[in-house]
Each structure stands twice: as C-alpha cells, then as structure tokens.
Amino acid sequence: MGPTADRARIEEFRRQIQARPAELHCQPVLPLSRVPSYDPALECVAGRHVDLRPYCLYDGENVTIVPGGLTRVALQEGSLIVNSSQGGWQ
C-alpha cells in the first residue's frame, strides 16, 4: 500500500501508471477502527482493523439504512487490508 511502500515499489507503480494509466485505479487510504478479534494463528484475542459496510436501500426517492451489515476483519496485525481477496475474513 502506498503509505507503507518502499521507494522501489513506488517506482514500480509509477512505471505501471505511465505505461497503462487507464487500467490502474487508486483510492485514498482511510483510517480503520480496531476491535478485539480472535486470531486462530495466535490462539488468542488481538486487536485487528475492521470496516463496516452497511446495507442501504434506495427506492428512487428515499434511502433506508437497514439493520446489520457486513464487517470484515484484517487477518494480520497492523494490516489495513480487510477484503476477502487479500486475506481478510468476514
């Protein structure tokens, strides 16, 4: 990720962006909350970053936020990557 990337990784991305700017996407890094989560590898509870994705319904006029949502948890300590394709669980 950008803020934790070393100089070589940043230069690699710079070359990729210059070569194929329409194929790459960027997004800002957002601070995530931390919650106590069970870590099966450590067999204990440890703080992990999480995000909450609420369910919103739109009928063309009104937006309704429904109870519940999807929470994803980062598997590794300090990681901000919480999606399932990058090693998070739900």
Backbone as a printed PyTorch tensor [residue, N CA C, xyz], in Angstrom:
tensor([[[  0.8340,  -1.1810,   0.0000],
         [  0.0000,   0.0000,   0.0000],
         [  0.8740,   1.2370,   0.0000]],

        [[  0.4020,   2.2550,  -0.6120],
         [  1.1670,   3.4800,  -0.7800],
         [  1.9400,   3.9690,   0.4270]],

        [[  1.2770,   4.2240,   1.5720],
         [  1.9970,   4.7880,   2.7200],
         [  3.0720,   3.8790,   3.2910]],

        [[  2.9690,   2.5740,   3.0450],
         [  3.9600,   1.6480,   3.5940],
         [  4.9000,   1.1000,   2.5220]],

        [[  4.7180,   1.5370,   1.2790],
         [  5.5500,   1.0370,   0.1780],
         [  6.9580,   1.6350,   0.2550]],

        [[  7.9440,   0.8200,  -0.1010],
         [  9.3010,   1.3440,  -0.1560],
         [  9.5140,   2.0490,  -1.5050]],

        [[ 10.6330,   2.7190,  -1.6360],
         [ 10.9130,   3.5170,  -2.8310],
         [ 10.8640,   2.6840,  -4.1140]],

        [[ 11.3770,   1.4690,  -4.0710],
         [ 11.3830,   0.6080,  -5.2660],
         [  9.9600,   0.2730,  -5.7030]],

        [[  9.0740,  -0.0210,  -4.7460],
         [  7.6830,  -0.3540,  -5.0690],
         [  6.9620,   0.8740,  -5.6420]],

        [[  7.2240,   2.0340,  -5.0920],
         [  6.6140,   3.2690,  -5.6030],
         [  7.0520,   3.5070,  -7.0460]],

        [[  8.3370,   3.3090,  -7.3350],
         [  8.8320,   3.4970,  -8.7030],
         [  8.2260,   2.4710,  -9.6540]],

        [[  8.0430,   1.2370,  -9.1670],
         [  7.4130,   0.2130,  -9.9920],
         [  5.9840,   0.6370, -10.3710]],

        [[  5.2270,   1.1340,  -9.3940],
         [  3.8720,   1.6010,  -9.6860],
         [  3.8810,   2.8140, -10.6040]],

        [[  4.8510,   3.7070, -10.4290],
         [  4.9580,   4.8800, -11.3090],
         [  5.1030,   4.4400, -12.7660]],

        [[  5.9570,   3.4340, -13.0010],
         [  6.1460,   2.9270, -14.3710],
         [  4.8610,   2.2920, -14.9070]],

        [[  4.1770,   1.5390, -14.0620],
         [  2.9260,   0.9100, -14.4940],
         [  1.8610,   1.9490, -14.8370]],

        [[  1.7610,   2.9810, -14.0350],
         [  0.7800,   4.0360, -14.2950],
         [  1.1050,   4.7620, -15.5870]],

        [[  2.3690,   5.0630, -15.8090],
         [  2.7570,   5.7470, -17.0380],
         [  2.5160,   4.8760, -18.2710]],

        [[  2.7030,   3.5690, -18.1350],
         [  2.5290,   2.6620, -19.2730],
         [  1.0530,   2.4000, -19.5800]],

        [[  0.2180,   2.3020, -18.5390],
         [ -1.1960,   1.9330, -18.7310],
         [ -2.0910,   2.7260, -17.7870]],

        [[ -2.1720,   4.0220, -17.9250],
         [ -2.9190,   4.8290, -16.9460],
         [ -4.4090,   4.4870, -16.8630]],

        [[ -5.0170,   4.0470, -17.9510],
         [ -6.4540,   3.7510, -17.9290],
         [ -6.7770,   2.4210, -17.2550]],

        [[ -5.7700,   1.5850, -17.0130],
         [ -6.0080,   0.2560, -16.4570],
         [ -5.8040,   0.1800, -14.9460]],

        [[ -5.2890,   1.2150, -14.3300],
         [ -4.9800,   1.1720, -12.9050],
         [ -5.8840,   2.1240, -12.1370]],

        [[ -6.2150,   1.7430, -10.9210],
         [ -7.1000,   2.5310, -10.0820],
         [ -6.4270,   2.8040,  -8.7470]],

        [[ -6.6980,   3.9650,  -8.1940],
         [ -6.1450,   4.3410,  -6.9000],
         [ -7.2740,   4.7750,  -5.9950]],

        [[ -7.0530,   4.6520,  -4.7120],
         [ -8.0160,   5.1570,  -3.7530],
         [ -7.2500,   5.6080,  -2.5220]],

        [[ -7.8180,   6.5500,  -1.7870],
         [ -7.1240,   7.0150,  -0.5860],
         [ -7.1350,   5.9420,   0.4960]],

        [[ -6.1390,   5.9810,   1.3540],
         [ -6.1040,   5.0830,   2.4980],
         [ -6.9220,   5.7350,   3.6060]],

        [[ -7.9270,   5.0180,   4.0890],
         [ -8.7900,   5.5330,   5.1440],
         [ -8.4300,   4.8810,   6.4670]],

        [[ -8.4790,   5.6560,   7.5490],
         [ -8.2120,   5.0380,   8.8490],
         [ -9.3430,   4.0780,   9.2010]],

        [[ -9.0040,   2.9280,   9.7290],
         [ -9.9940,   1.9300,  10.1040],
         [-10.0450,   1.7800,  11.6170]],

        [[-11.2090,   1.4110,  12.1140],
         [-11.3570,   1.1120,  13.5340],
         [-10.6420,  -0.1960,  13.8480]],

        [[-10.3070,  -0.3600,  15.1200],
         [ -9.7290,  -1.6240,  15.5900],
         [-10.6630,  -2.2160,  16.6240]],

        [[-10.8130,  -3.5320,  16.5840],
         [-11.6480,  -4.2280,  17.5590],
         [-10.9220,  -5.4820,  18.0260]],

        [[-11.2750,  -5.9770,  19.2050],
         [-10.7180,  -7.2610,  19.6350],
         [-11.2720,  -8.3690,  18.7380]],

        [[-10.4020,  -9.1800,  18.2090],
         [-10.7920, -10.2720,  17.3080],
         [ -9.9970, -11.5150,  17.6720]],

        [[-10.6230, -12.6690,  17.5120],
         [ -9.9060, -13.9110,  17.7820],
         [ -8.9650, -14.2130,  16.6300]],

        [[ -7.7070, -14.4350,  16.9350],
         [ -6.6980, -14.7790,  15.9420],
         [ -6.3920, -16.2700,  16.0810]],

        [[ -6.8800, -17.0910,  15.1320],
         [ -6.6580, -18.5360,  15.2580],
         [ -5.1880, -18.9290,  15.1790]],

        [[ -4.3790, -18.1540,  14.4740],
         [ -2.9520, -18.4820,  14.3740],
         [ -2.2580, -18.3030,  15.7220]],

        [[ -2.6500, -17.2550,  16.4650],
         [ -2.0590, -16.9950,  17.7810],
         [ -2.8420, -17.6500,  18.9110]],

        [[ -4.0620, -18.1190,  18.5870],
         [ -4.9640, -18.7100,  19.5640],
         [ -5.2440, -17.7670,  20.7300]],

        [[ -5.4830, -16.5010,  20.3840],
         [ -5.8190, -15.5160,  21.4060],
         [ -6.5890, -14.3610,  20.7600]],

        [[ -7.0780, -13.4680,  21.5920],
         [ -7.7570, -12.2710,  21.1080],
         [ -6.7120, -11.1750,  20.9170]],

        [[ -6.7820, -10.5040,  19.7740],
         [ -5.8360,  -9.4380,  19.4610],
         [ -6.5700,  -8.3410,  18.6940]],

        [[ -6.0980,  -7.1170,  18.7970],
         [ -6.7090,  -6.0010,  18.0750],
         [ -6.4430,  -6.1190,  16.5790]],

        [[ -7.4890,  -5.9710,  15.7770],
         [ -7.3680,  -6.0190,  14.3260],
         [ -8.2070,  -4.8990,  13.7120]],

        [[ -7.7620,  -4.3980,  12.5680],
         [ -8.5340,  -3.3920,  11.8460],
         [ -9.7790,  -4.0320,  11.2350]],

        [[-10.8630,  -3.2690,  11.2150],
         [-12.1200,  -3.7380,  10.6310],
         [-12.7510,  -2.6110,   9.8190]],

        [[-13.6360,  -2.9880,   8.9340],
         [-14.5090,  -1.9920,   8.3110],
         [-15.9300,  -2.5260,   8.3380]],

        [[-16.8840,  -1.6280,   8.3290],
         [-18.2990,  -1.9780,   8.3400],
         [-18.9120,  -1.4650,   7.0490]],

        [[-19.5940,  -2.3430,   6.3550],
         [-20.2720,  -1.9840,   5.1140],
         [-21.7740,  -2.1210,   5.3610]],

        [[-22.4470,  -1.0040,   5.5860],
         [-23.8790,  -1.0790,   5.8830],
         [-24.6910,  -1.3750,   4.6250]],

        [[-25.8940,  -1.8750,   4.8500],
         [-26.8230,  -2.1060,   3.7480],
         [-27.7370,  -0.8970,   3.6210]],

        [[-27.7810,  -0.3260,   2.4350],
         [-28.6360,   0.8210,   2.1480],
         [-29.5670,   0.4550,   1.0010]],

        [[-30.8400,   0.7850,   1.1530],
         [-31.8280,   0.5320,   0.1120],
         [-32.2950,   1.8670,  -0.4500]],

        [[-32.4380,   1.9250,  -1.7590],
         [-32.8890,   3.1510,  -2.4220],
         [-34.0340,   2.8010,  -3.3480]],

        [[-35.1780,   3.4480,  -3.1650],
         [-36.3540,   3.1410,  -3.9810],
         [-36.6020,   4.1770,  -5.0690]],

        [[-35.6280,   5.0020,  -5.3390],
         [-35.7850,   6.0620,  -6.3350],
         [-36.0600,   7.4140,  -5.7050]],

        [[-36.5140,   7.3930,  -4.4540],
         [-36.7930,   8.6400,  -3.7390],
         [-36.1600,   8.6760,  -2.3560]],

        [[-36.2010,   7.5560,  -1.6620],
         [-35.7430,   7.5120,  -0.2800],
         [-34.6080,   6.5100,  -0.1010]],

        [[-33.7010,   6.8560,   0.8030],
         [-32.6250,   5.9410,   1.1890],
         [-32.9510,   5.4260,   2.5840]],

        [[-32.9270,   4.1140,   2.7350],
         [-33.1640,   3.4920,   4.0380],
         [-31.9320,   2.6810,   4.4100]],

        [[-31.3940,   2.9580,   5.5920],
         [-30.2780,   2.1670,   6.1130],
         [-30.9010,   1.0580,   6.9580]],

        [[-30.6600,  -0.1800,   6.5760],
         [-31.2780,  -1.3020,   7.2750],
         [-30.3480,  -1.8240,   8.3650]],

        [[-30.9170,  -2.4560,   9.3930],
         [-30.0690,  -3.0010,  10.4760],
         [-29.0910,  -4.0380,   9.9340]],

        [[-27.9410,  -4.0880,  10.5580],
         [-26.9380,  -5.0770,  10.1790],
         [-25.9650,  -4.5320,   9.1570]],

        [[-25.1910,  -5.4090,   8.6150],
         [-24.1910,  -5.0290,   7.6310],
         [-23.1260,  -6.1020,   7.5550]],

        [[-22.1160,  -5.8270,   6.7900],
         [-21.0210,  -6.7610,   6.6030],
         [-19.7780,  -6.1570,   7.2440]],

        [[-19.1570,  -6.8850,   8.1360],
         [-17.9180,  -6.4420,   8.7650],
         [-16.8060,  -7.3570,   8.3010]],

        [[-15.7060,  -6.7710,   7.8920],
         [-14.5380,  -7.5630,   7.5040],
         [-13.3920,  -7.2180,   8.4400]],

        [[-12.5900,  -8.2210,   8.7230],
         [-11.5050,  -8.1020,   9.6890],
         [-10.1870,  -8.4170,   9.0000]],

        [[ -9.1690,  -7.6050,   9.2510],
         [ -7.8310,  -7.8840,   8.7190],
         [ -7.2230,  -9.0530,   9.4890]],

        [[ -6.6180,  -9.9800,   8.7700],
         [ -6.0260, -11.1520,   9.4250],
         [ -4.7220, -10.8350,  10.1360]],

        [[ -3.9200,  -9.9530,   9.5610],
         [ -2.5960,  -9.7030,  10.1200],
         [ -2.5800,  -8.4290,  10.9520]],

        [[ -1.8330,  -8.4670,  12.0320],
         [ -1.7120,  -7.3080,  12.9020],
         [ -1.1820,  -6.1030,  12.1160]],

        [[ -1.8450,  -4.9700,  12.2680],
         [ -1.4290,  -3.7440,  11.6010],
         [ -1.9020,  -3.6110,  10.1650]],

        [[ -2.4010,  -4.6770,   9.5650],
         [ -2.8280,  -4.6300,   8.1720],
         [ -4.0940,  -3.7990,   8.0210]],

        [[ -4.1610,  -3.0150,   6.9500],
         [ -5.3700,  -2.2650,   6.6110],
         [ -6.1510,  -2.9670,   5.5110]],

        [[ -5.6730,  -4.1270,   5.0850],
         [ -6.3400,  -4.8730,   4.0180],
         [ -7.3670,  -5.7890,   4.6580]],

        [[ -8.6510,  -5.4980,   4.3950],
         [ -9.7100,  -6.2520,   5.0490],
         [-10.6290,  -6.9680,   4.0630]],

        [[-10.3210,  -6.9190,   2.7660],
         [-11.2070,  -7.6270,   1.8310],
         [-10.7900,  -9.0870,   1.7170]],

        [[-11.7530,  -9.9340,   1.3530],
         [-11.5030, -11.3740,   1.3570],
         [-10.4700, -11.8100,   0.3380]],

        [[-10.3220, -11.0740,  -0.7630],
         [ -9.3340, -11.4760,  -1.7720],
         [ -7.9050, -11.1810,  -1.3330]],

        [[ -7.7450, -10.3640,  -0.2750],
         [ -6.4080, -10.0180,   0.1830],
         [ -6.0970, -10.6060,   1.5600]],

        [[ -6.8930, -11.5790,   1.9930],
         [ -6.5550, -12.2470,   3.2360],
         [ -7.3980, -11.8590,   4.4320]],

        [[ -8.5080, -11.1780,   4.2510],
         [ -9.3910, -10.8620,   5.3730],
         [-10.4710, -11.9130,   5.4920]],

        [[-11.1550, -11.9580,   6.6140],
         [-12.2890, -12.8590,   6.7500],
         [-13.4830, -12.0450,   7.1930]],

        [[-14.6670, -12.6320,   7.0430],
         [-15.8820, -11.9330,   7.4330],
         [-16.6430, -12.7120,   8.4750]]])
